[in-house]
Amino acid sequence: MIEKTNKDRHLRSIRQAIENNEPRLLLPIYRKIRDDLSLEIGLVMYSGKIVVLQTLRQLVVQMAHGDPERFPKMENNLEMFYWPKLKNDFIQKAKQCLTCFRTGENLKTFVPNCQIHRLPPSKKSAN
């Protein structure tokens, strides 16, 4: 991940901004949070969370999603990562997963209850 961070032009610019104390190098979306950005072991961090480069975000979403039958709360796996609109990406993943959609487990932490539409339990699970 450190190698990919060094190759990613967005994270490289963030890293340079932090190292040189030049906030003007930051993308506008990161300027708002510049006081909470840091470098640790070669990774860009935001409030102790790893800032994930764009090319790895879907992989992180997939890994954090895991198996919704065994790990029903996806948000517990998110605590170590950050990127702009992270929650939107996880909402989309949960909406695409039949188990998450049916139980509402991964959606209810991201979406107000009034917006969750659960499927009725399957006959199989009712027995």
N, CA, C and O atoms as a Tinker XYZ file with bonds, in Angstrom:
   508  protein
     1  N      0.827000   -1.190000    0.000000    73     2
     2  CA     0.000000    0.000000    0.000000    64     1     3
     3  C      0.874000    1.258000    0.000000    63     2     4     5
     4  O      0.516000    2.265000   -0.610000    81     3
     5  N      2.008000    1.198000    0.678000    73     3     6
     6  CA     2.912000    2.347000    0.700000    64     5     7
     7  C      3.420000    2.641000   -0.707000    63     6     8     9
     8  O      3.482000    3.797000   -1.126000    81     7
     9  N      3.781000    1.587000   -1.430000    73     7    10
    10  CA     4.275000    1.757000   -2.802000    64     9    11
    11  C      3.203000    2.378000   -3.689000    63    10    12    13
    12  O      3.485000    3.286000   -4.471000    81    11
    13  N      1.973000    1.887000   -3.565000    73    11    14
    14  CA     0.867000    2.432000   -4.368000    64    13    15
    15  C      0.559000    3.865000   -3.962000    63    14    16    17
    16  O      0.204000    4.682000   -4.811000    81    15
    17  N      0.687000    4.182000   -2.686000    73    15    18
    18  CA     0.488000    5.551000   -2.217000    64    17    19
    19  C      1.493000    6.480000   -2.878000    63    18    20    21
    20  O      1.143000    7.580000   -3.306000    81    19
    21  N      2.744000    6.037000   -2.962000    73    19    22
    22  CA     3.787000    6.860000   -3.576000    64    21    23
    23  C      3.557000    7.062000   -5.073000    63    22    24    25
    24  O      3.987000    8.069000   -5.636000    81    23
    25  N      2.885000    6.114000   -5.717000    73    23    26
    26  CA     2.640000    6.209000   -7.156000    64    25    27
    27  C      1.367000    6.987000   -7.490000    63    26    28    29
    28  O      1.249000    7.527000   -8.590000    81    27
    29  N      0.421000    7.053000   -6.563000    73    27    30
    30  CA    -0.848000    7.740000   -6.803000    64    29    31
    31  C     -0.630000    9.250000   -6.756000    63    30    32    33
    32  O     -0.144000    9.781000   -5.757000    81    31
    33  N     -0.992000    9.941000   -7.843000    73    31    34
    34  CA    -0.688000   11.376000   -7.906000    64    33    35
    35  C     -1.458000   12.191000   -6.865000    63    34    36    37
    36  O     -0.930000   13.181000   -6.359000    81    35
    37  N     -2.683000   11.803000   -6.535000    73    35    38
    38  CA    -3.451000   12.545000   -5.525000    64    37    39
    39  C     -2.818000   12.387000   -4.141000    63    38    40    41
    40  O     -2.614000   13.371000   -3.430000    81    39
    41  N     -2.512000   11.155000   -3.769000    73    39    42
    42  CA    -1.909000   10.949000   -2.446000    64    41    43
    43  C     -0.482000   11.487000   -2.393000    63    42    44    45
    44  O     -0.020000   11.935000   -1.344000    81    43
    45  N      0.211000   11.443000   -3.526000    73    43    46
    46  CA     1.560000   12.008000   -3.573000    64    45    47
    47  C      1.502000   13.511000   -3.332000    63    46    48    49
    48  O      2.356000   14.062000   -2.638000    81    47
    49  N      0.498000   14.180000   -3.901000    73    47    50
    50  CA     0.379000   15.623000   -3.672000    64    49    51
    51  C      0.009000   15.916000   -2.218000    63    50    52    53
    52  O      0.485000   16.894000   -1.643000    81    51
    53  N     -0.834000   15.077000   -1.623000    73    51    54
    54  CA    -1.174000   15.241000   -0.204000    64    53    55
    55  C      0.076000   15.052000    0.646000    63    54    56    57
    56  O      0.343000   15.821000    1.570000    81    55
    57  N      0.829000   14.017000    0.314000    73    55    58
    58  CA     2.064000   13.728000    1.057000    64    57    59
    59  C      3.039000   14.905000    0.965000    63    58    60    61
    60  O      3.625000   15.305000    1.971000    81    59
    61  N      3.211000   15.454000   -0.228000    73    59    62
    62  CA     4.103000   16.610000   -0.402000    64    61    63
    63  C      3.595000   17.811000    0.382000    63    62    64    65
    64  O      4.383000   18.540000    0.985000    81    63
    65  N      2.294000   18.017000    0.376000    73    63    66
    66  CA     1.715000   19.140000    1.122000    64    65    67
    67  C      1.995000   19.005000    2.615000    63    66    68    69
    68  O      2.307000   19.986000    3.290000    81    67
    69  N      1.880000   17.778000    3.123000    73    67    70
    70  CA     2.143000   17.541000    4.548000    64    69    71
    71  C      3.624000   17.720000    4.853000    63    70    72    73
    72  O      3.997000   18.418000    5.796000    81    71
    73  N      4.463000   17.079000    4.043000    73    71    74
    74  CA     5.914000   17.147000    4.277000    64    73    75
    75  C      6.453000   18.573000    4.194000    63    74    76    77
    76  O      7.317000   18.964000    4.979000    81    75
    77  N      5.938000   19.346000    3.238000    73    75    78
    78  CA     6.433000   20.712000    3.013000    64    77    79
    79  C      5.585000   21.783000    3.679000    63    78    80    81
    80  O      5.849000   22.976000    3.533000    81    79
    81  N      4.557000   21.348000    4.416000    73    79    82
    82  CA     3.642000   22.274000    5.080000    64    81    83
    83  C      3.100000   23.308000    4.087000    63    82    84    85
    84  O      3.143000   24.514000    4.332000    81    83
    85  N      2.586000   22.796000    2.954000    73    83    86
    86  CA     2.033000   23.645000    1.906000    64    85    87
    87  C      0.596000   23.221000    1.594000    63    86    88    89
    88  O      0.372000   22.453000    0.659000    81    87
    89  N     -0.377000   23.710000    2.361000    73    87    90
    90  CA    -1.777000   23.319000    2.162000    64    89    91
    91  C     -2.305000   23.610000    0.755000    63    90    92    93
    92  O     -3.258000   22.965000    0.319000    81    91
    93  N     -1.711000   24.562000    0.039000    73    91    94
    94  CA    -2.193000   24.897000   -1.307000    64    93    95
    95  C     -2.022000   23.728000   -2.275000    63    94    96    97
    96  O     -2.682000   23.694000   -3.313000    81    95
    97  N     -1.148000   22.769000   -1.955000    73    95    98
    98  CA    -0.944000   21.596000   -2.801000    64    97    99
    99  C     -2.074000   20.573000   -2.654000    63    98   100   101
   100  O     -2.208000   19.666000   -3.476000    81    99
   101  N     -2.879000   20.725000   -1.612000    73    99   102
   102  CA    -3.959000   19.776000   -1.354000    64   101   103
   103  C     -5.113000   19.973000   -2.323000    63   102   104   105
   104  O     -5.416000   21.094000   -2.732000    81   103
   105  N     -5.745000   18.880000   -2.678000    73   103   106
   106  CA    -6.987000   18.967000   -3.434000    64   105   107
   107  C     -8.012000   19.666000   -2.545000    63   106   108   109
   108  O     -7.961000   19.519000   -1.324000    81   107
   109  N     -8.940000   20.421000   -3.129000    73   107   110
   110  CA    -9.910000   21.167000   -2.312000    64   109   111
   111  C    -10.642000   20.311000   -1.281000    63   110   112   113
   112  O    -10.893000   20.771000   -0.167000    81   111
   113  N    -10.983000   19.093000   -1.629000    73   111   114
   114  CA   -11.727000   18.247000   -0.695000    64   113   115
   115  C    -10.909000   17.908000    0.564000    63   114   116   117
   116  O    -11.478000   17.630000    1.620000    81   115
   117  N     -9.586000   17.934000    0.447000    73   115   118
   118  CA    -8.725000   17.625000    1.589000    64   117   119
   119  C     -8.317000   18.879000    2.368000    63   118   120   121
   120  O     -7.820000   18.770000    3.489000    81   119
   121  N     -8.516000   20.043000    1.801000    73   119   122
   122  CA    -8.134000   21.280000    2.500000    64   121   123
   123  C     -8.929000   21.468000    3.780000    63   122   124   125
   124  O     -8.411000   21.983000    4.771000    81   123
   125  N    -10.195000   21.049000    3.757000    73   123   126
   126  CA   -11.056000   21.204000    4.942000    64   125   127
   127  C    -10.546000   20.382000    6.128000    63   126   128   129
   128  O    -10.782000   20.734000    7.284000    81   127
   129  N     -9.853000   19.298000    5.833000    73   127   130
   130  CA    -9.423000   18.388000    6.912000    64   129   131
   131  C     -7.912000   18.403000    7.105000    63   130   132   133
   132  O     -7.361000   17.517000    7.758000    81   131
   133  N     -7.239000   19.400000    6.542000    73   131   134
   134  CA    -5.767000   19.416000    6.518000    64   133   135
   135  C     -5.128000   19.314000    7.901000    63   134   136   137
   136  O     -4.056000   18.726000    8.038000    81   135
   137  N     -5.762000   19.870000    8.918000    73   135   138
   138  CA    -5.182000   19.817000   10.266000    64   137   139
   139  C     -5.153000   18.410000   10.832000    63   138   140   141
   140  O     -4.400000   18.130000   11.764000    81   139
   141  N     -5.967000   17.524000   10.277000    73   139   142
   142  CA    -6.033000   16.147000   10.766000    64   141   143
   143  C     -5.300000   15.166000    9.863000    63   142   144   145
   144  O     -5.360000   13.957000   10.087000    81   143
   145  N     -4.604000   15.675000    8.836000    73   143   146
   146  CA    -3.827000   14.810000    7.952000    64   145   147
   147  C     -2.414000   14.668000    8.485000    63   146   148   149
   148  O     -1.837000   15.615000    9.019000    81   147
   149  N     -1.863000   13.463000    8.333000    73   147   150
   150  CA    -0.489000   13.216000    8.779000    64   149   151
   151  C      0.124000   12.101000    7.939000    63   150   152   153
   152  O     -0.555000   11.465000    7.133000    81   151
   153  N      1.399000   11.879000    8.138000    73   151   154
   154  CA     2.096000   10.769000    7.496000    64   153   155
   155  C      2.577000    9.811000    8.575000    63   154   156   157
   156  O      3.188000   10.225000    9.560000    81   155
   157  N      2.300000    8.546000    8.384000    73   155   158
   158  CA     2.767000    7.517000    9.305000    64   157   159
   159  C      3.220000    6.328000    8.477000    63   158   160   161
   160  O      2.482000    5.828000    7.628000    81   159
   161  N      4.408000    5.896000    8.728000    73   159   162
   162  CA     5.042000    4.777000    8.016000    64   161   163
   163  C      4.828000    4.834000    6.501000    63   162   164   165
   164  O      4.613000    3.808000    5.855000    81   163
   165  N      4.889000    6.044000    5.948000    73   163   166
   166  CA     4.754000    6.215000    4.514000    64   165   167
   167  C      3.333000    6.303000    4.001000    63   166   168   169
   168  O      3.121000    6.439000    2.797000    81   167
   169  N      2.354000    6.227000    4.890000    73   167   170
   170  CA     0.948000    6.303000    4.483000    64   169   171
   171  C      0.356000    7.647000    4.882000    63   170   172   173
   172  O      0.703000    8.207000    5.922000    81   171
   173  N     -0.534000    8.155000    4.052000    73   171   174
   174  CA    -1.274000    9.364000    4.403000    64   173   175
   175  C     -2.389000    8.930000    5.345000    63   174   176   177
   176  O     -3.128000    7.988000    5.061000    81   175
   177  N     -2.499000    9.628000    6.464000    73   175   178
   178  CA    -3.484000    9.299000    7.487000    64   177   179
   179  C     -4.394000   10.494000    7.730000    63   178   180   181
   180  O     -3.983000   11.648000    7.603000    81   179
   181  N     -5.641000   10.192000    8.081000    73   179   182
   182  CA    -6.597000   11.210000    8.493000    64   181   183
   183  C     -7.151000   10.780000    9.847000    63   182   184   185
   184  O     -7.852000    9.772000    9.939000    81   183
   185  N     -6.848000   11.519000   10.873000    73   183   186
   186  CA    -7.307000   11.208000   12.235000    64   185   187
   187  C     -7.042000    9.743000   12.595000    63   186   188   189
   188  O     -7.899000    9.075000   13.175000    81   187
   189  N     -5.872000    9.260000   12.254000    73   187   190
   190  CA    -5.487000    7.888000   12.596000    64   189   191
   191  C     -6.010000    6.831000   11.639000    63   190   192   193
   192  O     -5.783000    5.641000   11.853000    81   191
   193  N     -6.704000    7.242000   10.590000    73   191   194
   194  CA    -7.237000    6.302000    9.601000    64   193   195
   195  C     -6.397000    6.389000    8.328000    63   194   196   197
   196  O     -5.907000    7.463000    7.975000    81   195
   197  N     -6.233000    5.265000    7.644000    73   195   198
   198  CA    -5.488000    5.241000    6.390000    64   197   199
   199  C     -6.337000    5.883000    5.300000    63   198   200   201
   200  O     -7.493000    5.507000    5.106000    81   199
   201  N     -5.765000    6.848000    4.592000    73   199   202
   202  CA    -6.442000    7.452000    3.445000    64   201   203
   203  C     -6.208000    6.506000    2.268000    63   202   204   205
   204  O     -5.073000    6.291000    1.841000    81   203
   205  N     -7.286000    5.954000    1.760000    73   203   206
   206  CA    -7.203000    4.930000    0.713000    64   205   207
   207  C     -7.265000    5.583000   -0.660000    63   206   208   209
   208  O     -8.147000    6.394000   -0.942000    81   207
   209  N     -6.307000    5.212000   -1.510000    73   207   210
   210  CA    -6.313000    5.764000   -2.849000    64   209   211
   211  C     -7.464000    5.201000   -3.665000    63   210   212   213
   212  O     -7.965000    4.112000   -3.385000    81   211
   213  N     -7.869000    5.939000   -4.654000    73   211   214
   214  CA    -9.060000    5.622000   -5.437000    64   213   215
   215  C     -9.030000    4.215000   -6.016000    63   214   216   217
   216  O    -10.049000    3.525000   -6.003000    81   215
   217  N     -7.886000    3.777000   -6.521000    73   215   218
   218  CA    -7.822000    2.470000   -7.182000    64   217   219
   219  C     -8.003000    1.298000   -6.221000    63   218   220   221
   220  O     -8.259000    0.178000   -6.662000    81   219
   221  N     -7.876000    1.535000   -4.931000    73   219   222
   222  CA    -8.028000    0.447000   -3.954000    64   221   223
   223  C     -9.341000    0.507000   -3.176000    63   222   224   225
   224  O     -9.612000   -0.384000   -2.370000    81   223
   225  N    -10.145000    1.513000   -3.392000    73   223   226
   226  CA   -11.353000    1.696000   -2.586000    64   225   227
   227  C    -12.342000    0.551000   -2.733000    63   226   228   229
   228  O    -12.865000    0.063000   -1.731000    81   227
   229  N    -12.607000    0.113000   -3.948000    73   227   230
   230  CA   -13.565000   -0.980000   -4.125000    64   229   231
   231  C    -13.058000   -2.273000   -3.495000    63   230   232   233
   232  O    -13.849000   -3.061000   -2.977000    81   231
   233  N    -11.761000   -2.494000   -3.535000    73   231   234
   234  CA   -11.184000   -3.671000   -2.871000    64   233   235
   235  C    -11.406000   -3.576000   -1.363000    63   234   236   237
   236  O    -11.773000   -4.567000   -0.730000    81   235
   237  N    -11.189000   -2.406000   -0.785000    73   235   238
   238  CA   -11.411000   -2.209000    0.654000    64   237   239
   239  C    -12.889000   -2.413000    0.988000    63   238   240   241
   240  O    -13.213000   -3.038000    1.998000    81   239
   241  N    -13.777000   -1.898000    0.158000    73   239   242
   242  CA   -15.218000   -2.079000    0.379000    64   241   243
   243  C    -15.541000   -3.567000    0.382000    63   242   244   245
   244  O    -16.237000   -4.057000    1.272000    81   243
   245  N    -15.037000   -4.278000   -0.610000    73   243   246
   246  CA   -15.308000   -5.714000   -0.710000    64   245   247
   247  C    -14.762000   -6.473000    0.500000    63   246   248   249
   248  O    -15.441000   -7.337000    1.055000    81   247
   249  N    -13.538000   -6.149000    0.904000    73   247   250
   250  CA   -12.933000   -6.828000    2.066000    64   249   251
   251  C    -13.693000   -6.506000    3.347000    63   250   252   253
   252  O    -13.934000   -7.394000    4.165000    81   251
   253  N    -14.073000   -5.240000    3.528000    73   251   254
   254  CA   -14.796000   -4.847000    4.746000    64   253   255
   255  C    -16.191000   -5.459000    4.780000    63   254   256   257
   256  O    -16.715000   -5.770000    5.850000    81   255
   257  N    -16.781000   -5.626000    3.617000    73   255   258
   258  CA   -18.107000   -6.236000    3.539000    64   257   259
   259  C    -18.034000   -7.679000    4.001000    63   258   260   261
   260  O    -18.888000   -8.135000    4.761000    81   259
   261  N    -17.020000   -8.398000    3.548000    73   259   262
   262  CA   -16.822000   -9.776000    3.987000    64   261   263
   263  C    -18.034000  -10.648000    3.753000    63   262   264   265
   264  O    -18.664000  -10.598000    2.696000    81   263
   265  N    -18.345000  -11.436000    4.738000    73   263   266
   266  CA   -19.481000  -12.354000    4.685000    64   265   267
   267  C    -20.564000  -11.803000    5.603000    63   266   268   269
   268  O    -20.429000  -11.893000    6.824000    81   267
   269  N    -21.637000  -11.233000    5.050000    73   267   270
   270  CA   -22.646000  -10.590000    5.901000    64   269   271
   271  C    -23.358000  -11.550000    6.850000    63   270   272   273
   272  O    -23.953000  -11.104000    7.831000    81   271
   273  N    -23.312000  -12.850000    6.584000    73   271   274
   274  CA   -23.920000  -13.817000    7.506000    64   273   275
   275  C    -23.079000  -13.934000    8.790000    63   274   276   277
   276  O    -23.623000  -14.087000    9.884000    81   275
   277  N    -21.756000  -13.860000    8.641000    73   275   278
   278  CA   -20.871000  -14.011000    9.809000    64   277   279
   279  C    -20.460000  -12.675000   10.413000    63   278   280   281
   280  O    -20.241000  -12.584000   11.621000    81   279
   281  N    -20.352000  -11.633000    9.582000    73   279   282
   282  CA   -19.912000  -10.319000   10.050000    64   281   283
   283  C    -20.955000   -9.285000    9.654000    63   282   284   285
   284  O    -20.768000   -8.559000    8.677000    81   283
   285  N    -22.053000   -9.210000   10.402000    73   283   286
   286  CA   -23.184000   -8.399000    9.963000    64   285   287
   287  C    -22.965000   -6.890000   10.002000    63   286   288   289
   288  O    -23.747000   -6.160000    9.394000    81   287
   289  N    -21.972000   -6.406000   10.666000    73   287   290
   290  CA   -21.829000   -4.961000   10.786000    64   289   291
   291  C    -20.581000   -4.481000   10.047000    63   290   292   293
   292  O    -19.476000   -4.475000   10.589000    81   291
   293  N    -20.788000   -4.088000    8.820000    73   291   294
   294  CA   -19.709000   -3.646000    7.963000    64   293   295
   295  C    -18.975000   -2.433000    8.540000    63   294   296   297
   296  O    -17.763000   -2.303000    8.368000    81   295
   297  N    -19.691000   -1.561000    9.210000    73   295   298
   298  CA   -19.052000   -0.336000    9.687000    64   297   299
   299  C    -17.955000   -0.602000   10.695000    63   298   300   301
   300  O    -17.057000    0.225000   10.849000    81   299
   301  N    -17.997000   -1.732000   11.389000    73   299   302
   302  CA   -16.920000   -2.069000   12.323000    64   301   303
   303  C    -15.594000   -2.256000   11.592000    63   302   304   305
   304  O    -14.525000   -2.043000   12.164000    81   303
   305  N    -15.673000   -2.655000   10.325000    73   303   306
   306  CA   -14.467000   -2.863000    9.538000    64   305   307
   307  C    -13.973000   -1.578000    8.882000    63   306   308   309
   308  O    -12.929000   -1.586000    8.231000    81   307
   309  N    -14.692000   -0.492000    9.039000    73   307   310
   310  CA   -14.343000    0.771000    8.398000    64   309   311
   311  C    -13.494000    1.683000    9.256000    63   310   312   313
   312  O    -12.939000    2.661000    8.755000    81   311
   313  N    -13.386000    1.392000   10.505000    73   311   314
   314  CA   -12.783000    2.324000   11.449000    64   313   315
   315  C    -11.336000    2.679000   11.139000    63   314   316   317
   316  O    -10.820000    3.668000   11.662000    81   315
   317  N    -10.673000    1.893000   10.301000    73   315   318
   318  CA    -9.266000    2.187000   10.024000    64   317   319
   319  C     -9.039000    2.831000    8.661000    63   318   320   321
   320  O     -7.890000    3.053000    8.276000    81   319
   321  N    -10.116000    3.141000    7.913000    73   319   322
   322  CA    -9.975000    3.695000    6.573000    64   321   323
   323  C    -10.717000    5.013000    6.420000    63   322   324   325
   324  O    -11.691000    5.289000    7.120000    81   323
   325  N    -10.222000    5.824000    5.475000    73   323   326
   326  CA   -10.899000    7.079000    5.146000    64   325   327
   327  C    -10.714000    7.366000    3.660000    63   326   328   329
   328  O     -9.650000    7.121000    3.092000    81   327
   329  N    -11.759000    7.885000    3.051000    73   327   330
   330  CA   -11.699000    8.575000    1.765000    64   329   331
   331  C    -12.978000    9.388000    1.665000    63   330   332   333
   332  O    -13.974000    9.078000    2.318000    81   331
   333  N    -12.945000   10.444000    0.830000    73   331   334
   334  CA   -14.160000   11.243000    0.679000    64   333   335
   335  C    -15.308000   10.368000    0.179000    63   334   336   337
   336  O    -15.131000    9.562000   -0.735000    81   335
   337  N    -16.452000   10.527000    0.767000    73   335   338
   338  CA   -17.674000    9.796000    0.399000    64   337   339
   339  C    -17.575000    8.288000    0.654000    63   338   340   341
   340  O    -18.224000    7.498000   -0.032000    81   339
   341  N    -16.776000    7.899000    1.623000    73   339   342
   342  CA   -16.637000    6.489000    2.007000    64   341   343
   343  C    -17.991000    5.869000    2.334000    63   342   344   345
   344  O    -18.295000    4.767000    1.877000    81   343
   345  N    -18.797000    6.562000    3.114000    73   343   346
   346  CA   -20.100000    5.998000    3.498000    64   345   347
   347  C    -20.983000    5.740000    2.287000    63   346   348   349
   348  O    -21.706000    4.745000    2.250000    81   347
   349  N    -20.933000    6.619000    1.300000    73   347   350
   350  CA   -21.732000    6.401000    0.086000    64   349   351
   351  C    -21.338000    5.098000   -0.600000    63   350   352   353
   352  O    -22.200000    4.354000   -1.067000    81   351
   353  N    -20.040000    4.823000   -0.660000    73   351   354
   354  CA   -19.575000    3.584000   -1.291000    64   353   355
   355  C    -20.072000    2.356000   -0.531000    63   354   356   357
   356  O    -20.424000    1.346000   -1.140000    81   355
   357  N    -20.100000    2.446000    0.793000    73   355   358
   358  CA   -20.564000    1.315000    1.590000    64   357   359
   359  C    -22.079000    1.157000    1.525000    63   358   360   361
   360  O    -22.589000    0.037000    1.567000    81   359
   361  N    -22.790000    2.257000    1.423000    73   359   362
   362  CA   -24.243000    2.161000    1.255000    64   361   363
   363  C    -24.553000    1.449000   -0.054000    63   362   364   365
   364  O    -25.419000    0.575000   -0.105000    81   363
   365  N    -23.849000    1.823000   -1.103000    73   363   366
   366  CA   -24.073000    1.182000   -2.401000    64   365   367
   367  C    -23.779000   -0.308000   -2.333000    63   366   368   369
   368  O    -24.531000   -1.106000   -2.892000    81   367
   369  N    -22.700000   -0.700000   -1.659000    73   367   370
   370  CA   -22.354000   -2.117000   -1.525000    64   369   371
   371  C    -23.443000   -2.850000   -0.747000    63   370   372   373
   372  O    -23.858000   -3.940000   -1.140000    81   371
   373  N    -23.903000   -2.266000    0.341000    73   371   374
   374  CA   -24.940000   -2.913000    1.147000    64   373   375
   375  C    -26.247000   -3.044000    0.373000    63   374   376   377
   376  O    -26.964000   -4.032000    0.530000    81   375
   377  N    -26.559000   -2.054000   -0.461000    73   375   378
   378  CA   -27.783000   -2.112000   -1.257000    64   377   379
   379  C    -27.711000   -3.212000   -2.310000    63   378   380   381
   380  O    -28.743000   -3.743000   -2.722000    81   379
   381  N    -26.505000   -3.556000   -2.749000    73   379   382
   382  CA   -26.328000   -4.584000   -3.771000    64   381   383
   383  C    -26.287000   -5.992000   -3.189000    63   382   384   385
   384  O    -26.378000   -6.971000   -3.930000    81   383
   385  N    -26.151000   -6.102000   -1.873000    73   383   386
   386  CA   -26.044000   -7.408000   -1.215000    64   385   387
   387  C    -27.438000   -7.825000   -0.724000    63   386   388   389
   388  O    -28.056000   -7.116000    0.070000    81   387
   389  N    -27.913000   -8.945000   -1.185000    73   387   390
   390  CA   -29.249000   -9.404000   -0.810000    64   389   391
   391  C    -29.371000   -9.596000    0.701000    63   390   392   393
   392  O    -30.384000   -9.215000    1.287000    81   391
   393  N    -28.355000  -10.181000    1.340000    73   391   394
   394  CA   -28.396000  -10.393000    2.793000    64   393   395
   395  C    -28.455000   -9.063000    3.531000    63   394   396   397
   396  O    -29.261000   -8.895000    4.446000    81   395
   397  N    -27.605000   -8.115000    3.140000    73   395   398
   398  CA   -27.611000   -6.799000    3.791000    64   397   399
   399  C    -28.945000   -6.106000    3.572000    63   398   400   401
   400  O    -29.504000   -5.515000    4.496000    81   399
   401  N    -29.451000   -6.178000    2.354000    73   399   402
   402  CA   -30.716000   -5.535000    2.023000    64   401   403
   403  C    -31.871000   -6.168000    2.788000    63   402   404   405
   404  O    -32.748000   -5.469000    3.295000    81   403
   405  N    -31.864000   -7.496000    2.868000    73   403   406
   406  CA   -32.950000   -8.219000    3.529000    64   405   407
   407  C    -32.963000   -7.931000    5.031000    63   406   408   409
   408  O    -34.020000   -7.674000    5.606000    81   407
   409  N    -31.807000   -7.973000    5.656000    73   407   410
   410  CA   -31.757000   -7.784000    7.107000    64   409   411
   411  C    -31.659000   -6.322000    7.511000    63   410   412   413
   412  O    -32.052000   -5.946000    8.616000    81   411
   413  N    -31.127000   -5.495000    6.604000    73   411   414
   414  CA   -30.938000   -4.087000    6.926000    64   413   415
   415  C    -29.757000   -3.836000    7.831000    63   414   416   417
   416  O    -29.508000   -2.691000    8.206000    81   415
   417  N    -29.008000   -4.885000    8.201000    73   415   418
   418  CA   -27.918000   -4.737000    9.162000    64   417   419
   419  C    -26.875000   -3.713000    8.728000    63   418   420   421
   420  O    -26.539000   -2.820000    9.506000    81   419
   421  N    -26.365000   -3.817000    7.530000    73   419   422
   422  CA   -25.331000   -2.888000    7.100000    64   421   423
   423  C    -25.895000   -1.558000    6.641000    63   422   424   425
   424  O    -25.168000   -0.565000    6.596000    81   423
   425  N    -27.147000   -1.518000    6.305000    73   423   426
   426  CA   -27.748000   -0.260000    5.876000    64   425   427
   427  C    -28.146000    0.616000    7.045000    63   426   428   429
   428  O    -28.017000    1.838000    6.968000    81   427
   429  N    -28.626000    0.024000    8.126000    73   427   430
   430  CA   -29.194000    0.848000    9.194000    64   429   431
   431  C    -28.159000    1.722000    9.886000    63   430   432   433
   432  O    -28.523000    2.714000   10.518000    81   431
   433  N    -26.882000    1.382000    9.782000    73   431   434
   434  CA   -25.873000    2.233000   10.400000    64   433   435
   435  C    -25.543000    3.439000    9.531000    63   434   436   437
   436  O    -24.961000    4.411000   10.013000    81   435
   437  N    -25.909000    3.381000    8.256000    73   435   438
   438  CA   -25.585000    4.461000    7.339000    64   437   439
   439  C    -26.787000    5.278000    6.904000    63   438   440   441
   440  O    -26.638000    6.445000    6.542000    81   439
   441  N    -27.968000    4.694000    6.932000    73   439   442
   442  CA   -29.165000    5.320000    6.385000    64   441   443
   443  C    -30.210000    5.456000    7.488000    63   442   444   445
   444  O    -30.422000    4.509000    8.245000    81   443
   445  N    -30.867000    6.607000    7.597000    73   443   446
   446  CA   -31.939000    6.728000    8.606000    64   445   447
   447  C    -32.998000    5.645000    8.400000    63   446   448   449
   448  O    -33.277000    5.251000    7.268000    81   447
   449  N    -33.585000    5.168000    9.495000    73   447   450
   450  CA   -34.562000    4.071000    9.444000    64   449   451
   451  C    -35.692000    4.285000    8.446000    63   450   452   453
   452  O    -36.166000    3.329000    7.832000    81   451
   453  N    -36.117000    5.503000    8.283000    73   451   454
   454  CA   -37.233000    5.743000    7.380000    64   453   455
   455  C    -36.885000    5.426000    5.927000    63   454   456   457
   456  O    -37.786000    5.271000    5.103000    81   455
   457  N    -35.613000    5.327000    5.601000    73   455   458
   458  CA   -35.204000    5.067000    4.230000    64   457   459
   459  C    -34.891000    3.595000    3.968000    63   458   460   461
   460  O    -34.564000    3.232000    2.837000    81   459
   461  N    -34.983000    2.752000    4.974000    73   459   462
   462  CA   -34.678000    1.336000    4.804000    64   461   463
   463  C    -35.951000    0.585000    4.470000    63   462   464   465
   464  O    -36.960000    0.709000    5.165000    81   463
   465  N    -35.899000   -0.180000    3.422000    73   463   466
   466  CA   -37.027000   -1.008000    3.019000    64   465   467
   467  C    -36.567000   -2.451000    3.059000    63   466   468   469
   468  O    -35.882000   -2.915000    2.148000    81   467
   469  N    -36.937000   -3.153000    4.099000    73   467   470
   470  CA   -36.510000   -4.540000    4.254000    64   469   471
   471  C    -37.401000   -5.462000    3.449000    63   470   472   473
   472  O    -38.598000   -5.220000    3.293000    81   471
   473  N    -36.804000   -6.513000    2.946000    73   471   474
   474  CA   -37.568000   -7.557000    2.285000    64   473   475
   475  C    -38.197000   -8.445000    3.345000    63   474   476   477
   476  O    -37.624000   -8.590000    4.424000    81   475
   477  N    -39.329000   -9.033000    3.086000    73   475   478
   478  CA   -39.900000   -9.946000    4.071000    64   477   479
   479  C    -38.986000  -11.163000    4.213000    63   478   480   481
   480  O    -38.313000  -11.544000    3.255000    81   479
   481  N    -38.955000  -11.777000    5.398000    73   479   482
   482  CA   -38.115000  -12.958000    5.578000    64   481   483
   483  C    -38.511000  -14.062000    4.599000    63   482   484   485
   484  O    -39.684000  -14.240000    4.270000    81   483
   485  N    -37.507000  -14.786000    4.152000    73   483   486
   486  CA   -37.803000  -15.883000    3.237000    64   485   487
   487  C    -38.491000  -16.997000    3.996000    63   486   488   489
   488  O    -38.330000  -17.105000    5.212000    81   487
   489  N    -39.247000  -17.817000    3.313000    73   487   490
   490  CA   -39.950000  -18.944000    3.963000    64   489   491
   491  C    -38.941000  -19.877000    4.598000    63   490   492   493
   492  O    -39.215000  -20.493000    5.627000    81   491
   493  N    -37.787000  -19.979000    3.992000    73   491   494
   494  CA   -36.728000  -20.851000    4.484000    64   493   495
   495  C    -36.284000  -20.426000    5.885000    63   494   496   497
   496  O    -36.129000  -21.267000    6.770000    81   495
   497  N    -36.076000  -19.091000    6.092000    73   495   498
   498  CA   -35.618000  -18.626000    7.400000    64   497   499
   499  C    -36.742000  -18.611000    8.439000    63   498   500   501
   500  O    -36.471000  -18.578000    9.639000    81   499
   501  N    -37.987000  -18.634000    7.995000    73   499   502
   502  CA   -39.124000  -18.637000    8.922000    64   501   503
   503  C    -39.319000  -19.993000    9.578000    63   502   504   505
   504  O    -39.942000  -20.086000   10.636000    81   503
   505  N    -38.799000  -21.038000    8.967000    73   503   506
   506  CA   -38.972000  -22.396000    9.513000    64   505   507
   507  C    -37.993000  -22.695000   10.604000    63   506   508
   508  O    -38.008000  -23.791000   11.164000    81   507
